[in-house]
């Protein structure tokens, strides 16, 4: 079980970002991007990058590998591409911004640096 203070720290995009900003190297590994409404073509192949949506709405479509697409509505506080296991990594994921979107592009090495 977690204490309320621990859970509240990760309850919104702004609290997650504020927690990450406590690290002195935050701006070396994390970049804020503002996106216009429309297709996010550069997002279809993701390598070693997490995205955290700060504001706006994105519809994601995961190719599950069997000719099936899984649509996912994403909003503030969501990580569009964050598989728990390597086996869950989709072959592709394409997204479209339904509104103007602000997200943080976070290099995975930020979490593994020593």
SESEBA-719149 format. One record per residue (C-alpha): residue number from 1; residue in one letter; x, y, z. Coordinates in pm, whole numbers. Example, Ala and Ser with C-alpha at 12.3 -4.5 7.8 and 13.67 -1.06 7.14 Angstrom:
PT/i/aa/c1/c2/c3
PT/1/A/1230/-450/780
PT/2/S/1367/-106/714
***
This chain:
PT/i/aa/c1/c2/c3
PT/1/X/0/0/0
PT/2/X/108/356/-70
PT/3/X/59/663/146
PT/4/X/-174/934/8
PT/5/X/119/1174/-27
PT/6/X/299/929/-257
PT/7/X/-6/873/-478
PT/8/X/-92/1244/-493
PT/9/X/260/1314/-618
PT/10/X/179/1121/-939
PT/11/X/-192/1203/-972
PT/12/X/-166/1458/-1255
PT/13/X/63/1557/-1540
PT/14/X/170/1874/-1361
PT/15/X/262/1689/-1041
PT/16/X/459/1429/-1240
PT/17/X/646/1703/-1428
PT/18/X/715/1893/-1104
PT/19/X/856/1575/-949
PT/20/X/1079/1515/-1252
PT/21/X/1194/1879/-1250
PT/22/X/1346/1823/-906
PT/23/X/1632/1649/-1087
PT/24/X/1906/1891/-1195
PT/25/X/1936/1717/-1535
PT/26/X/1565/1744/-1619
PT/27/X/1605/1989/-1909
PT/28/X/1892/1788/-2053
PT/29/X/1663/1486/-2107
PT/30/X/1312/1638/-2125
PT/31/X/1174/1875/-2389
PT/32/X/830/2035/-2397
PT/33/X/660/2032/-2737
PT/34/X/346/2212/-2852
PT/35/X/159/2044/-3136
PT/36/X/-120/2158/-3364
PT/37/X/-434/1957/-3423
PT/38/X/-383/1684/-3683
PT/39/X/-181/1369/-3754
PT/40/X/137/1314/-3553
PT/41/X/337/1134/-3822
PT/42/X/668/1146/-3636
PT/43/X/508/949/-3355
PT/44/X/448/625/-3546
PT/45/X/793/486/-3457
PT/46/X/909/548/-3102
PT/47/X/1253/451/-2976
PT/48/X/1381/525/-2627
PT/49/X/1138/812/-2572
PT/50/X/841/852/-2340
PT/51/X/576/1113/-2405
PT/52/X/371/1266/-2122
PT/53/X/65/1461/-2229
PT/54/X/39/1785/-2033
PT/55/X/-273/1922/-2205
PT/56/X/-500/1837/-2496
PT/57/X/-641/1517/-2642
PT/58/X/-481/1256/-2867
PT/59/X/-633/949/-3027
PT/60/X/-387/664/-3058
PT/61/X/-425/357/-3275
PT/62/X/-212/55/-3190
PT/63/X/-149/-215/-3446
PT/64/X/-188/-531/-3242
PT/65/X/-25/-750/-3508
PT/66/X/-329/-948/-3617
PT/67/X/-473/-693/-3857
PT/68/X/-656/-537/-3563
PT/69/X/-629/-175/-3451
PT/70/X/-687/-76/-3088
PT/71/X/-802/288/-3058
PT/72/X/-707/466/-2735
PT/73/X/-817/814/-2624
PT/74/X/-533/989/-2441
PT/75/X/-545/1304/-2228
PT/76/X/-350/1504/-1972
PT/77/X/-138/1277/-1751
PT/78/X/-128/990/-2000
PT/79/X/184/832/-2146
PT/80/X/86/739/-2504
PT/81/X/358/479/-2541
PT/82/X/458/305/-2220
PT/83/X/444/-76/-2239
PT/84/X/488/-269/-1916
PT/85/X/657/-562/-2088
PT/86/X/860/-593/-2408
PT/87/X/593/-834/-2535
PT/88/X/336/-553/-2510
PT/89/X/533/-327/-2743
PT/90/X/309/-267/-3044
PT/91/X/444/-307/-3396
PT/92/X/334/48/-3462
PT/93/X/134/323/-3301
PT/94/X/-1/619/-3490
PT/95/X/-156/918/-3321
PT/96/X/-363/1218/-3412
PT/97/X/-397/1532/-3201
PT/98/X/-769/1601/-3162
PT/99/X/-691/1944/-3014
PT/100/X/-379/2151/-2967
PT/101/X/-151/1938/-2750
PT/102/X/134/2013/-2514
PT/103/X/346/1714/-2420
PT/104/X/687/1639/-2277
PT/105/X/930/1426/-2476
PT/106/X/1137/1238/-2216
PT/107/X/1449/1044/-2311
PT/108/X/1443/705/-2134
PT/109/X/1807/750/-2033
PT/110/X/1679/1016/-1788
PT/111/X/1547/729/-1574
PT/112/X/1852/507/-1606
PT/113/X/2130/763/-1555
PT/114/X/2361/707/-1263
***
